Amino acid sequence: MSGNGRTIYIAGAGIAGMTLALALAKFGATVVVLERNKQVQDVGAGLQISPNARHILNRLGLDKGLTTRAFEPDGIDIYPYGAKHPLVTMQLGRAMTDLFGAPYAVMHRADLADLLHRACKRFANIDMLFGVRAYDVVSHARGISVTVDEADGKSRSARAFAFIGADGVNSRTRTDVLMGPASTYSGMVAWRITLEQSALEGVVAPDRTSVLFGPGFHAVCYPLPYRKQFNLVLFTKMSREQALGGAAPKTPQLPWAAAPSPRFKALLAAAGDNWGFWPCSTVETDDWYEGGVGLIGDAAHAMLPFQAQGAVMAIEDAAILAPLLMTETGPEGALRRYVSLRRERVAKVKKLSASNGFAFHMEWPLTLARDAVIASQGTRGHLKRLAWLYGYDAAPDPATPPPRTVRSGAN
Ligand SMILES: Cc1cc2nc3c(=O)[nH]c(=O)nc-3n(C[C@H](O)[C@H](O)[C@H](O)COP(=O)(O)OP(=O)(O)OC[C@H]3O[C@@H](n4cnc5c(N)ncnc54)[C@H](O)[C@@H]3O)c2cc1C
C-alpha cells in the first residue's frame, strides 16, 4: 500500500514500538523510532506469545523466524504448593492451533526483539535512532513538532502527523508530555533467570510450561530450546522501600524455605544466585492520548504479568492503531478510535491478570476451593474460558484498513 505522506514518530524500540513501526511501514508511512538504549533489548528472559498476537506477527512477516526461535509447549502443568504431581495439565500445543489458528509459543524476549528489529531494518521508510538522549514534543493546530537530541550530540527538529509513546511502564511520553500519572508499584517483584536446559532435569517437564503456586508467591518456568535454556520466573512480595529504594536483596528471600515443597527447593537450588530482578508496576490511567500524542503498550496500560499478556496487548494495540493512523483524517480521530477499540478489552485482561495473582498466591484452606475449581475445569476448560482472549483477531485483513476516506497528506 502506498503511503500518504504521513510521518509518525514513536518513542521506544520495545515490542510495542517496533511492532507499530512495522505495521505503519507496511501502510507506507514514514516512521522514526526514538530509543534511548544503544541497541534493541538483548537481555531479559522468556515471553509467552499467544495466538492473538501470533496472527499479527505472522502477517508482519515474522512467522518463519518465530517458528525457528519459539517453542510450542504441549501444555501447562499446574502444581499446587507441595504437590508431587500436577493437579492438571492444561492443553496448549495442537489444541491451541486447532482452535485459534495459530500456535501458543514461548521464546526468549531478546529473540522476538531481534526478529522485529531485523524486519524493521528491511524498510527504508523506518528510521531507527538509538542512544537518543532526550526528545521534546509540542502539539499544535497543524500537527506535532518533535525535537530530538541524538546520540552524537546533534539535534534534529521535524514535523510529524502523530507522536506515539511506546516507551514502557515508566513512559516519559505519559508523564512529561501528556502529564499523566507515574506507574504504581504492585507490591510484587519478578525474579528472573535463564538456566541451562539440563539444570531442571527431573524437576519439571522438559516440553511443557510449569506453574507452581505458593502462599504469597509463585513460579513459572518453560523451555527455550532454541537457546538450549530454561526460563524461570519467581514472583514474590516485597515492600516498596526495598523494591524501589535500591535496598532489594540480591536473591529471593525465602521465608518459606522450610516449607514442604521439594520442587520449589530444587528450582531454587538449580538457579543459584544469578537472578535478575524486576519490580512489577502497573499503569492506571484512562488518558491514552491528547491531540496527536498517544500511548500504546505498557506506556498506556502496564499490567501484572500473571496472564502473560502485556506484550501481547502491546502487539494488538499496534495492529489496531497503525491502519487508523494512516486512514483517519486527523491524528486525534485515529487515537480516539483506537482508544475506543482497545479500552474495554485491555481492562478485562488487566483484571484477569490481577485476579490470577490472587488465586495463585492463596493460602490454605482457600487453596482447597481453588484447586477443586481448577481440577473441575480439566485439561481443556481454559480453552473455552479464554476463547475471548486467544480467539481475538485485532486486524483480520491487513490489506484492508478500516473503511475511512484518506484525505490530504497532512504534513
Ligand atoms: C516477569 C515478566 C514476565 C512477563 N511475561 C510476559 C509474557 O509471557 N507475555 C507477555 O505478553 N507479556 C509478558 N510480560 C509483559 C511484557 O514484558 C510487557 O508488557 C512488554 O514488554 C511491554 O512492551 P512495551 O514495548 O510496551 O514496553 P517495553 O518492553 O518496556 O519497551 C519500552 C522501550 O522504550 C524504551 N524507552 C523507555 N524510555 C524511553 C525514552 N525516554 N526515550 C526513548 N526510549 C525509551 C525502552 O528502552 C524500551 O526499549 C512480562 C513481564 C514481566 C515483568
The ligand as an SDF file (V2000), in Angstrom:
LIG
                    3D

 53 58  0  0  0  0  0  0  0  0999 V2000
    8.4570  -11.2230   34.6260 C   0  0  0  0  0  0  0  0  0  0  0  0
    7.6300  -10.7830   33.4770 C   0  0  0  0  0  0  0  0  0  0  0  0
    7.1450  -11.7100   32.5770 C   0  0  0  0  0  0  0  0  0  0  0  0
    6.3700  -11.3250   31.5110 C   0  0  0  0  0  0  0  0  0  0  0  0
    5.9030  -12.2760   30.6620 N   0  0  0  0  0  0  0  0  0  0  0  0
    5.1140  -11.9080   29.6290 C   0  0  0  0  0  0  0  0  0  0  0  0
    4.6300  -12.8980   28.7270 C   0  0  0  0  0  0  0  0  0  0  0  0
    4.9330  -14.0830   28.8670 O   0  0  0  0  0  0  0  0  0  0  0  0
    3.8430  -12.4830   27.6900 N   0  0  0  0  0  0  0  0  0  0  0  0
    3.5060  -11.1750   27.5120 C   0  0  0  0  0  0  0  0  0  0  0  0
    2.7780  -10.8700   26.5710 O   0  0  0  0  0  0  0  0  0  0  0  0
    3.9600  -10.2210   28.3550 N   0  0  0  0  0  0  0  0  0  0  0  0
    4.7570  -10.5560   29.3990 C   0  0  0  0  0  0  0  0  0  0  0  0
    5.2350   -9.6010   30.2420 N   0  0  0  0  0  0  0  0  0  0  0  0
    4.8990   -8.1910   29.9800 C   0  0  0  0  0  0  0  0  0  0  0  0
    5.7940   -7.6020   28.8960 C   0  0  0  0  0  0  0  0  0  0  0  0
    7.1420   -7.7570   29.2550 O   0  0  0  0  0  0  0  0  0  0  0  0
    5.4970   -6.1380   28.6860 C   0  0  0  0  0  0  0  0  0  0  0  0
    4.1200   -5.9280   28.6740 O   0  0  0  0  0  0  0  0  0  0  0  0
    6.0900   -5.6760   27.3600 C   0  0  0  0  0  0  0  0  0  0  0  0
    7.4850   -5.7940   27.3710 O   0  0  0  0  0  0  0  0  0  0  0  0
    5.6830   -4.2470   27.0650 C   0  0  0  0  0  0  0  0  0  0  0  0
    6.2840   -3.8510   25.8680 O   0  0  0  0  0  0  0  0  0  0  0  0
    6.4640   -2.3070   25.5500 P   0  0  0  0  0  0  0  0  0  0  0  0
    7.1270   -2.2550   24.2170 O   0  0  0  0  0  0  0  0  0  0  0  0
    5.1960   -1.5940   25.7670 O   0  0  0  0  0  0  0  0  0  0  0  0
    7.4560   -1.7830   26.6780 O   0  0  0  0  0  0  0  0  0  0  0  0
    8.9870   -2.1400   26.8980 P   0  0  0  0  0  0  0  0  0  0  0  0
    9.2540   -3.5540   26.5490 O   0  0  0  0  0  0  0  0  0  0  0  0
    9.3100   -1.7010   28.2750 O   0  0  0  0  0  0  0  0  0  0  0  0
    9.7730   -1.2490   25.8540 O   0  0  0  0  0  0  0  0  0  0  0  0
    9.8830    0.1460   26.0300 C   0  0  0  0  0  0  0  0  0  0  0  0
   11.0560    0.6520   25.2080 C   0  0  0  0  0  0  0  0  0  0  0  0
   11.0970    2.0750   25.3220 O   0  0  0  0  0  0  0  0  0  0  0  0
   12.4190    2.4870   25.6060 C   0  0  0  0  0  0  0  0  0  0  0  0
   12.3590    3.7580   26.3400 N   0  0  0  0  0  0  0  0  0  0  0  0
   11.9620    3.9770   27.6090 C   0  0  0  0  0  0  0  0  0  0  0  0
   12.0320    5.2820   27.9040 N   0  0  0  0  0  0  0  0  0  0  0  0
   12.4900    5.9010   26.8070 C   0  0  0  0  0  0  0  0  0  0  0  0
   12.7680    7.2580   26.4910 C   0  0  0  0  0  0  0  0  0  0  0  0
   12.5910    8.2360   27.3880 N   0  0  0  0  0  0  0  0  0  0  0  0
   13.2220    7.5440   25.2640 N   0  0  0  0  0  0  0  0  0  0  0  0
   13.3960    6.5860   24.3300 C   0  0  0  0  0  0  0  0  0  0  0  0
   13.1450    5.2720   24.5760 N   0  0  0  0  0  0  0  0  0  0  0  0
   12.6910    4.9460   25.7870 C   0  0  0  0  0  0  0  0  0  0  0  0
   12.9880    1.3450   26.4290 C   0  0  0  0  0  0  0  0  0  0  0  0
   14.3990    1.3550   26.4160 O   0  0  0  0  0  0  0  0  0  0  0  0
   12.4020    0.1430   25.7130 C   0  0  0  0  0  0  0  0  0  0  0  0
   13.1830   -0.2510   24.6180 O   0  0  0  0  0  0  0  0  0  0  0  0
    6.0450   -9.9570   31.3110 C   0  0  0  0  0  0  0  0  0  0  0  0
    6.5380   -9.0200   32.2090 C   0  0  0  0  0  0  0  0  0  0  0  0
    7.3180   -9.4090   33.2810 C   0  0  0  0  0  0  0  0  0  0  0  0
    7.8260   -8.3680   34.2290 C   0  0  0  0  0  0  0  0  0  0  0  0
  1  2  1  0
  2  3  1  0
  2 52  2  0
  3  4  2  0
  4  5  1  0
  4 50  1  0
  5  6  2  0
  6  7  1  0
  6 13  1  0
  7  8  2  0
  7  9  1  0
  9 10  1  0
 10 11  2  0
 10 12  1  0
 12 13  2  0
 13 14  1  0
 14 15  1  0
 14 50  1  0
 15 16  1  0
 16 17  1  0
 16 18  1  0
 18 19  1  0
 18 20  1  0
 20 21  1  0
 20 22  1  0
 22 23  1  0
 23 24  1  0
 24 25  2  0
 24 26  1  0
 24 27  1  0
 27 28  1  0
 28 29  2  0
 28 30  1  0
 28 31  1  0
 31 32  1  0
 32 33  1  0
 33 34  1  0
 33 48  1  0
 34 35  1  0
 35 36  1  0
 35 46  1  0
 36 37  1  0
 36 45  1  0
 37 38  2  0
 38 39  1  0
 39 40  1  0
 39 45  2  0
 40 41  1  0
 40 42  2  0
 42 43  1  0
 43 44  2  0
 44 45  1  0
 46 47  1  0
 46 48  1  0
 48 49  1  0
 50 51  2  0
 51 52  1  0
 52 53  1  0
M  END
$$$$
